[in-house]
Amino acid sequence: MRQRRFSFLDVLTSALLYATMMIGGLYLFIFLEPQTVINPFPPPTMPVRAVLATNTPTPAPATPTPLPLPTALPTAVPVVVVTETSLPPTAIVVVPEPTAIPTTEPTAAPTVFAYALQEGSIGYTTQFAYPDLDCAWMGIAGTVFDAAGDAAEDMIVHVDGPDGFAIDAIAGTRPEFGPAGYEVTLANAPMDSDQMYVVQLLDVYGEPVSERYAVTTFDDCDRNLILVNFVHNR
C-alpha cells in the first residue's frame, strides 16, 4: 500500500514538472512574439511613422546658346529671259563676282639730307694749287658752308671711283679753296671719264649728310680742277 502511494506521488510530481515547463515555454513564446493570438494582453500597435515630403530643387533652365548670325552673301539678282515658246519664263540667277580690292605697298619716304651741292657746282677750271705741276695733275676740291654761310666744321668729303679708288678729305685742311676747303687728287694727268667718280659729304661719324653726286672728268688742262662745294640746305 505504501508502494502505490509513492508511485502516485511520482506521477503527480512529473505532471507538475511538465506543466511548469509548458507554462514557462508559453511565457517565453509570448515574450518573443507579443503580438501572437495566444497573448491575452497584447501590447498596443504603434502607429506608422509618417514621412514628410521634401522640396526637391528644380534645376534652372539652361541658357539658350545664341545661334551665329548668317554671313551676308551677295544677293543673287534673278534675270528673267522670255522665250518665244509657250513654256514659262526661265529665271537665270546671276551671282555678282567679288571685286578685288587693289593693295598698295607703302613706299619709303625719301631721305632728306642736310647738305646739298651749292648752286653752280659742279664747276671746272685750271688747277692753281700746284703751279709747278701745271697740267700734270687732276683732282676735286671745294669748301663746305653751314646754314649761316660760315665754314662747316667736322665734315668729311668722300670720293670713290674705279678700281677701288676711295679717299676721304677733311673739310678745313686746304684753306686756299675756302675756310672749310678740302682737296682730293684723282690722277697725275687729266683724262676723260663718264661719271666714274662719286662725291658725298659725311659727318664726323662717317654718316652721309648729302646725296651721292657723280662727277665727269675731261682730258683738258683747262678743266683739270673740278670744284664741288656743299651748302647746308635747311
VOGU-3710 file (C-alpha; in Angstrom, 3 decimals, decimal comma):
1> mrqrrfsfld> 0,000/0,000/0,000  2,878/2,279/0,745  4,490/1,452/-2,552  1,410/2,618/-4,502  1,452/5,936/-2,669  4,983/6,572/-3,704  4,115/5,767/-7,328  1,228/8,195/-7,361  3,350/10,955/-5,905  5,969/10,342/-8,525
11> vltsallyat> 3,408/10,674/-11,333  1,979/13,820/-9,783  5,427/15,361/-9,441  6,283/14,567/-13,028  2,978/16,076/-14,198  3,629/19,280/-12,253  7,132/19,475/-13,639  5,894/19,081/-17,222  3,153/21,635/-16,651  5,712/24,106/-15,268
21> mmigglylfi> 7,927/23,611/-18,282  4,993/24,120/-20,656  3,882/27,294/-18,879  7,479/28,583/-18,929  7,751/27,827/-22,651  4,438/29,574/-23,253  5,626/32,715/-21,396  8,867/32,655/-23,337  6,996/32,446/-26,691  4,659/35,300/-25,657
31> flepqtvinp> 7,738/37,373/-24,653  9,362/36,835/-28,021  6,152/37,288/-30,016  3,979/39,718/-28,026  1,545/40,172/-30,948  0,632/36,411/-31,011  -3,029/35,440/-30,779  -2,468/33,380/-27,597  -1,303/36,500/-25,707  -4,316/37,642/-23,628
41> fppptmpvra> -2,763/41,100/-23,162  -1,050/42,080/-26,411  0,775/45,467/-26,415  -0,846/48,359/-28,328  0,078/48,631/-32,018  2,430/51,576/-32,727  1,193/53,934/-35,439  3,122/54,028/-38,725  5,692/56,844/-38,817  4,691/59,447/-41,307
51> vlatntptpa> 7,401/60,533/-43,805  7,121/64,185/-44,762  7,799/65,122/-48,393  10,857/67,315/-49,016  11,094/70,031/-51,646  13,317/68,872/-54,467  15,101/71,876/-56,029  14,139/72,296/-59,644  17,196/72,876/-61,853  17,246/76,270/-63,554
61> patptplplp> 16,590/76,085/-67,270  19,741/76,173/-69,367  20,529/79,473/-71,032  19,984/79,007/-74,739  23,150/79,474/-76,780  22,644/82,214/-79,391  22,989/80,903/-82,877  25,640/82,589/-85,069  24,220/85,172/-87,406  24,471/84,207/-91,027
71> talptavpvv> 27,159/85,946/-93,012  25,748/88,277/-95,609  26,270/86,884/-99,061  25,944/88,723/-102,347  22,312/88,893/-103,229  21,509/86,955/-106,357  19,674/89,054/-108,868  17,185/86,947/-110,857  17,120/87,791/-114,535  14,025/86,655/-116,421
81> vvtetslppt> 14,602/85,614/-120,008  11,409/85,475/-122,062  11,479/82,926/-124,856  9,152/82,665/-127,823  7,924/79,200/-126,849  4,868/78,576/-124,767  6,975/77,455/-121,822  7,019/79,730/-118,743  9,904/82,174/-118,497  13,106/80,742/-117,098
91> aivvvpepta> 14,800/82,571/-114,238  18,586/82,733/-114,550  20,391/83,575/-111,322  23,381/85,847/-111,858  25,726/85,996/-108,857  27,929/89,090/-108,889  31,629/88,298/-108,736  33,504/89,757/-105,774  35,509/92,813/-106,697  39,186/92,519/-105,869
101> iptteptaap> 40,442/95,370/-103,719  43,822/96,535/-105,016  46,525/96,579/-102,406  49,256/99,145/-102,473  52,579/98,633/-100,794  53,764/101,511/-98,637  56,579/103,418/-100,236  59,523/104,530/-98,181  59,741/108,255/-97,592  62,625/109,802/-99,479
111> tvfayalqeg> 65,634/110,586/-97,331  66,190/114,319/-96,890  69,838/115,166/-96,304  71,028/118,280/-94,515  73,569/119,243/-97,211  73,386/119,586/-100,983  75,504/120,947/-103,816  75,930/124,719/-103,844  74,308/126,414/-106,797  76,839/126,497/-109,645
121> sigyttqfay> 78,582/123,269/-108,615  79,943/121,158/-110,252  82,423/123,571/-111,912  85,658/123,162/-113,919  88,800/125,322/-114,082  92,581/125,150/-114,395  94,256/123,926/-111,250  96,154/126,644/-109,403  97,233/124,944/-106,187  100,316/123,369/-107,786
131> pdldcawmgi> 101,852/125,824/-110,250  104,908/123,636/-110,794  102,742/120,684/-111,880  100,692/122,710/-114,354  98,722/120,074/-116,343  100,317/117,075/-114,640  97,532/116,918/-112,056  93,758/116,332/-111,843  91,575/116,459/-108,762  88,444/117,553/-106,931
141> agtvfdaagd> 88,422/120,458/-104,470  85,977/122,855/-102,823  84,526/124,005/-99,487  81,575/123,384/-97,162  79,207/126,064/-95,784  76,822/125,730/-92,839  73,280/127,185/-92,621  74,640/130,636/-91,716  77,051/130,642/-94,668  80,092/130,088/-92,457
151> aaedmivhvd> 82,641/127,316/-92,687  81,195/123,936/-91,662  83,486/122,126/-89,261  83,900/118,410/-88,629  82,878/117,420/-92,162  84,402/114,748/-94,406  84,282/114,677/-98,213  84,349/111,120/-99,528  85,315/110,357/-103,146  85,248/106,874/-104,654
161> gpdgfaidai> 85,901/105,751/-108,199  87,042/102,905/-110,442  89,439/100,112/-109,426  88,620/100,505/-105,713  89,530/104,181/-105,580  88,361/105,725/-102,248  89,739/108,818/-100,499  88,405/110,923/-97,592  89,337/114,606/-97,225  88,664/116,628/-94,060
171> agtrpefgpa> 86,998/119,990/-94,587  89,246/122,856/-93,462  92,593/121,267/-94,367  93,001/123,259/-97,641  92,172/126,917/-96,889  93,143/128,013/-100,416  89,743/126,634/-101,513  87,830/128,329/-98,656  87,589/128,393/-94,856  86,361/124,762/-94,923
181> gyevtlanap> 88,355/123,837/-98,008  89,303/120,295/-98,990  91,123/118,588/-101,860  91,264/115,075/-103,373  93,841/114,140/-106,036  92,370/111,878/-108,732  95,267/111,399/-111,161  98,600/112,848/-112,314  97,113/113,967/-115,619  93,677/114,996/-116,893
191> mdsdqmyvvq> 91,592/112,251/-118,503  88,117/111,572/-119,822  85,694/109,634/-117,576  81,914/109,479/-117,670  80,619/109,778/-114,096  83,130/107,239/-112,825  83,873/109,279/-109,678  81,274/109,949/-106,963  81,433/112,655/-104,279  79,483/112,599/-100,988
201> lldvygepvs> 79,616/114,638/-97,779  79,836/112,744/-94,449  79,681/113,863/-90,844  82,427/113,224/-88,311  80,924/109,774/-87,586  81,074/108,766/-91,235  77,302/109,014/-91,737  76,166/110,519/-95,069  74,676/114,020/-94,862  74,275/114,561/-98,624
211> eryavttfdd> 73,360/112,686/-101,757  75,995/110,928/-103,850  76,946/113,083/-106,827  78,576/111,586/-109,916  81,433/113,601/-111,489  82,586/113,600/-115,114  86,234/114,411/-115,895  87,841/115,664/-119,112  91,190/115,276/-120,806  91,655/119,022/-120,788
221> cdrnlilvnf> 94,254/121,091/-118,922  91,769/123,944/-118,608  89,337/121,625/-116,758  91,641/119,502/-114,590  90,318/121,053/-111,342  86,717/120,035/-110,534  85,091/122,385/-107,995  82,437/120,796/-105,764  81,028/122,966/-102,955  78,463/121,829/-100,355
231> vhnr> 75,996/124,047/-98,504  73,513/123,419/-95,686  70,039/123,382/-97,251  67,919/123,969/-94,120
//
